[in-house]
Amino acid sequence: MRCRKSIKNMTDRKIRVRFAPSPTGPLHIGGVRTALYNYLFARHHGGTFILRIEDTDQTRYVEGAEDYIMDSLEWAGIKVDEGVREGGPFAPYRQSDRKEIYHRYADELIRSGNAYYAFDPADELEHLRQEYESRGETFNYGCNSRMNMCNSLTLQAAEVEKRIASGEHYVVRYRMPENEDIHFSDLIRGDIVVNTSTLDDKVLYKSDGMPTYHLANIVDDHLMEISHVIRGEEWLPSLPLHVMLYRSFGWEAPLFAHLPLLLKPTGKGKLSKRDGDKMGFPVFPLYWPYGETASGYREEGYFPEAFVNMLALLGWNPGTEQEIFTMDELVAAFTIDRVGKSGSRFDPDKAKWFNARYFHMKSDEALADLFMPLVNEKGFTPDHSTLVRIVSLVKERAGFVKDLWHEADFFFVAPTGYEPEVVKKRWNADSPRLMNELRSEVAGVHPFAPEVLEKSVKEWIATKGYNTGAILNLFRLLLVGASRGPHLFDIAGLIGRDETVRRLDDGISRLSA
């Protein structure tokens, strides 16, 4: 395969793109990125985004996977214009519902001489492959071998008809021309030339009535008037066959763009579920509940807009320093020529960074709304205004809604234990006396507001000539149980006089025992 760096002009056809996943398991984030790029491209050009379910391989079909795909796109804000749920002018959009269509076009290829029936038993083909491998060679069912095989090119027509009529298993193979250079162009990778002698005669259709991906996707893309095929680079080796199929049917081919891989955090190899399991990050958009379960970005607490923003920049760059994009901004900025050829290394820390940015962009009120169910689950029912105040005090230390509980738990639950290192450093024989004095001072503060309490306590410290840091660190230890949390007097003000005094009494008692 030879590549030259030139890109054809965009087609004048109405922009129609499709995302065509197979329901064989959970949708990988690489698949979501493919859907996203198709969606952005369509919206940028005022076109149509189609979701088509390619379930031709029924042996690999997984129950629940189809709904999972659609739910994932919906969560990510990738809106489908035509699809299984949405319907559309080219329905049905599930390939298993279109079998009769593919049968007609397989017959057309046979009649035109561009395809043929093959009856070779699977075990014989496997034996041939093993025989070739033993010699360090690869068996290729193509121009150099097909005339030695059991197919309609070597059998009499009457024999072919007899075998089909008897129900004998067969496949329909594409008849790849001999020693012909195929020229085609990829919008990302440039012009490409492949000689047909290096290609095999791929199976297009099986006697069980199901097409392979190669035939089904070409037929559907044509009938659904797809203008651009934007898909993963794993399909690049199939492109010569697809181009030839378009030529054999006499159809105008869409323009192609093959996206780079999402790579492991190490940069070596394709990102997989195993990488996520080992390093503790999800590789699927939603929780996968079937068989071998897997975590999802939604359940891990990621905002869909952060997830989409992160994915968009894994393979595409806007040509500026901007990193934070709304979906509308992505639509406006996205162009296929700024998609790179090389794989993009996935960085789990960067994913967290994106979520943190979106987290901090949200209002205190919005975060309180999101935090309230978690607080309720813990058994607490604060009023909304109180929770807003708590969120405002702790949100800078958080990057996810779930982090808020760790940062704010002491507002709801008094400490029953105290951080050993802090106790060792701060608590001494004189501490009970000092904290009892502080307790008396705190109990007498009116009104019990953060600013009044702070002024009163600091004046008392100054009058007594105590070390401010020592007193306040002990105060925090008894209120929180550790040396963490926001402004000390904000904590006391929110939990109130009675709870503050109770925690001082309890802490003195526990640490003096």
N, C-alpha and C positions, 0 to 999 in steps of 0.2 A: 504494500500500500504506500503510495507516494502522495505527499501533501504539498500544496503550493498555497501561499498566503494571499488569497484573494477571496472576496466575498461577493456573491451576486446581489444585485439590487432586490429590494423587497418586492414581492408580488403585488400586483394591483387588485388581486381578489379580496373580497371582504374577509376580514380577519376572523377565522374560526379555529380555535385550538381545543385539544382534548387532553384530559388526564385519564389514562386507561390502566388502572391497577388490576392485579389479579387477586381474588379473595382467598389467598392461601395462608393467611395468618395476619398478625398485626401489621399495620402500616408503619414502616420505618420512617424516621424523620427525613431520610433522603428522599423518600417518596413524597412526603409533604412538601419538601422544597421544590420538587419537580412540579407538583400541583400549583404551588405558589408562583413560580416563574411563569407558568402558563397563564395563570390568572392575571398577574401583573401585566404581562404582554398583551393579553386580550383587552384589559381595561385601558391600558395606555393608548391603544389604537382604536378604541371604541368598538371592539369586537365581542365575540361570544366565547364563553368558557363552558366546555362540555365535560361531564363525568360519564365515562363509559366503563362498565364492568366487564373485564376480559376473563371469562370463566370457561374457556375452551378446554382446559385441562381439568376435567372433572375428578380425576384421581387425586388431585392435590387440593380440592375445594375444602375449605374449613368453615363449618357452621359458625355464624356470627361475624365473620370477617367482613362481609359486605356492609353490614350496618356499621361496623367499626370504622371502615373507611369513610363513610358518609358523615358519621358523627364527628370524626376527627377534623374533617374539613370545615364542618359547621362551627366547631369550637374555635378553630383558628381564624375564623372570619373570612374564609375563602368561599365566596358565594357562587353556587353552581347555577348556570343559566338553563342548561338542558341536561337531563340525566334520568336515572331510574326513578327517583322520588319526584322530580320536577316535571317529567314528561318532556315533550317537545315535538317538533315537526318530523324528526327522523327516528322516532321511537319504533321498536323497543331499543333501549340502551344497554341491555344485558345480552352478551353474545350467545348464551345458551338459548335465548328466545329468538335467535336469528338463523338457526341452522339451515332452514330451507334456502335462504339467500345464498349462503356459502356453497351449497350443493350446486346451484345453478352456475356459479362462476367457476367452480372446479371443472364442471362439464365443459364450459366455454374454453378453458385453457387446454383441455384434452382435444377438443374438436379442432382448435387452431394449431395443434402440434407443439404447444409450449409446455405440455405436461403429459404424463403417462401413468398408467397403472403399474404398480409393483407388487408382486406376490411373495417376495422373499421372506421365509419364516424368520422370526426374531432370533431364534437360537442359531440359525445359520449365519446371520449377520454378526452375531456376537462372536461366533467361532472365527469368522474372517477377521474381525477386529483384533482378537487375541493373537491370531496367527501373524498378522502384520506387526503387532506390538512386540512379539518375540524376536522379530528381525530389526527392531528399532525403527519401524515405519508406522505410518498412520493410514488406516483404510479410509478411502474417500469414495463414496458412492456418487460417481459423476461421469464426466465424459470419457475418462480412461478405463472405467470398469462397468458401466451400465449395460454394454452389449454382451457382457458375460453373465448377466444376472437374469433372474426370472421376472420379466416385466413385459408390458405390451409392445415394447420395441423389439423384443426377441421372440415373442410368441405369435402364432397366427391369430387373426382377429376372432375366429370362431372359438379358439381355445380361451381367449380372454373373456368372451361373452359367457362361455360355459362356466368358467371359474367364478365369475361375479354372480351369475344366476344361482349357483350352488351355495352361495353364502360364504365362500372362502374369504378369509381375511385379506384385505389389501390396503394399500395406501396410494395416494396420488402424489407423485413427485414432480417438482418443477424441472424442466429440461433446460439446464444451463447451457448456453452456446459455448462452443469451443474457441479458445484462444482469441478472445475479444476483449479489448480494453473498455472498461466501463468508466465514464467520466461523470462525476457528480460533485456537488458542492455542499458544504456544511457551513452554516452561518457562524459557527464558533471556530471550526477547525480549518476552514478554507476549502480549496479544491482538492479532490482526491481521485486517484486513478487505481483501479483494481483490474487485473486480468482474470477472466472467467475460468481459465484452466486451473486456478488455485481454489475454486469453489466447488462444493458438492451440490448434488441435486436434492434440495431440502424437501422434506415431507410437507405437503400443503393440506392434505385432507385424508381422513381415515374412514374405514368402512363402517365404523360405529355412528357415522353421521356428524362427527365433530371435526371442525377444521383445526389446524394448528394456528398459533399466533400469527405466523407469517401471512397466511391467506386472509384470515379474519380481519386483521388490523388494516391491511391494504384495502379490502373491499369496504369496510366500514368508514375508513378515512375518506375514501372517494365518495361514497353515497352520502356521508354526512358533511361533505363539502369542506373538509379540513384544509386550511390554507398553510398551516405551519405545524410540523411535528416537533415538539420540544420534549426530549426524553433523556434518560440517563445514558452515559457513554457505554454501558454494557451492551446496548443495542447497535453500536457503531459497526461491528462485524456483520450484522444482518442487513446493513444499508444497501450493499450492492444487489442482494436478492430483491429487496423491496423496490429499488429503482427499476430492476429488470421486470418485475411484475407489473409495475405501472406501464412500462413500455409494451409489454405483451398484451395488456388490455387496451392499449391505445388511449390511456388516460393521462391528463396532466398531473404530474407529481406535486405534492406540497413541497415547501421548503423545509429543510431539516436543520435542527440544532441539537447537538448531543452534549449534555451537561457533564461537568467533571464530577468525580466521586467525592463523597464525604469521607475523609480519612480519620483513622484513629488519632487520639491525642498525641501519640508519638509521631504521627505523620507517615507511618509505615503500614500500608494496607487499609482496606475498606473498614469503616466503622461498623461494628457488630454489637449484638446484644451482649455477647460475652465481655466486650470492653466495658459496657455499662455496668454489668454485674461485678466485674473486678474492681472498678474505680468508683462505683457508687453514684452513677448518674443514669437517667433514663435515655433510651434510644427510640422510644415510641411516644406519640403525642398523648395518648390516653392509657389508663390502666387496661391491661389485657387480662380478662378473667378466665380464659379457657386453657385447659391443659397446663403447660408450663407458664404460669402467670408472669407478668412483667409490669413494672411500675410505669407510670406515664407522667409527662410534664404537667398535665392538669392536676393530677392528684398530688404531685410534689409541690404544688403551690405556685407554679409559674403563671403569670398573666398571659393570656393568649397573644396580646399585642407585643409583649416582650419576646415571646417564643418566635413569632413571625419576624420581628425585627432582627433577631439573632440569625434565623435561618436565611433571610434575604441576603445577608452580608457574607454568607459562606459560599463563595463562588462568584459573587457579583460585587462590584464596587461602584459607587456613584461618581468617582472622579473628583471627589471633594473630601474634606476632613469630617464631614457630617457622619454621625453614627446612629443617632436617634431619629427614626422615621415613623410617622403614622402610616397607616395603610394607604391613605390618599397621597401622602408624600412619596411613598414607594411607587405607586401607580404613575405619578407624574415623572419620576426620575428614571424608572426602569427602561433600559434598552438592552437588547440581546448582545450588542457588540461589546458591552462591558462585562460580559460573563467570561471568565478566564478558562483556559484550556486545562490547567493543572488542577489536581485534586486540592480540596480545601481541608485543612486540619481542624478538627473539632476541638474546641477548648471548653471544658466544663466550667472552669472558673469565669470565662467570658460570658457564658450563658447566665451564670448567677449575677454577674455584673449588670447585664441587660435588665434582669428582673428587678434588681435593686434600684436601677435608674427609674424604671416605671413605678416602682413602689413609692419612691420619694416624690414623684410627680403628682401623686394622688393627694387629694385633700384629707385633712384629719377626719372629716365627717365620713368620707368614702371608706377610709381604712377602718374606722370604727364600725361601720356597717358590715364590713367583711370579717372583722374580728369578733363581733358579737356572737355569732353561732359557736365559735370555739370556746368563748368564755361561758356561754350557756351550757355547753357540754361538760365543762368543769364543775357545773353546779352553781354558778353565780349569775345574778340577774341585775347588773348595774343599770342605772338609767343612761340613756344615750349620751347626754351632755357630760356625764362623769367619764364615760369611756372615751369620748372625744378628747377630753383633757389628758387622760392617761396616755392615749396614743400620741398626742402632741409632745409629751415628755420623753417617750422612749423610742419613737420611730427612727431617729437618726442612727440607732444602733442595730436596726433590723434591715433585712433585704427581702423578706417574705412575710406574709401575714402570720404564718405559723411561728415565726421568730418572736412575734410580739408577746406571746405568753411567757417565754423565757425571760424577756426583758421586763415584763410587768407583773409576774406572778405574785410578787410580794405586796402588791396593792390589794390582793384578794386573800392571800394566805400568809399568816404570820409564821416566822421562822420557828422551827422546832430543833434545828441544829445550826451550828455556826461554823463558818469556814475555818478549819484548823490553823492554817497558816496565818490568817488574820488574828485569830485568838492568841496564838503564840507571840505574835509581834506586838499586839495592842493591849491585851488584857494582863493586868498585873494586880498585885495585892491592894493597890490604892484605887483600882477601877470601880469596885462596888460603891465606895464612898462618893466618888466623883459622879457616878451615874445616878445615885440617889439624890444628890444635890440638883443635878440636871432635871430629874423627874419632878422635883418640887417646883423648879422654875417653870418648866413646860406646863405643868398643871395649872399654874396661875396666870397664863397668858390669855388676854381678852382683847379683841376677838381672836379666835384661833385661825388666823390667816397666815399663809406662808411668809409674807413680808413682815408682818408683826412679830411672828415667832422668831424669825431670823434676827431681827433687831434686838429683841429681848434677850435671846440666848447669847448673842455676841457681846452685848453690854454686860451681861452677867459674867461671861468669861473674862472680859477686860477688867471688870471690877475685882474679881478674884485673883487676877494675875495668872490664870491657867494658860496652858498651851492650846491655842485654838485648834490646830490640827489634831492633837491627841483627843480632845473632847469630841470633836465632830466625827472623827473616825470611829470612836466607840459608839457614838449615837447611831451612826449608820449601821454598824455591826448589829446592834440590838433591834433596829427596825427592819433590816433587810436580811440579816444572817450572813452577809458577805460584803466585800468592798466593791459593790456595783450599784448601778441605778442612776437616775437623773439627780437633779438638785435635791439635796437632803430635805430642805424645808418644804419643797413641793410635795415630796412623799408624805411627810407628816401632815401637811395641810389637807391632802386628799383623803388619807385614812382617818383623820379626825383626832380630836383631843383624847377621847376615851381609849381608842385603839392604840394611839401613840404611848399613852401612859401604861396601858396594859402590857405592851411589848417591852417597855423599859423594865417594868416589874418582873416580867417573865424571864427576860434575858439576864437580869441581875441574879435572879434566883438560880437559873440553870448554870450559869458560868461560875457562880460562887459555891456551888455544891461540891 
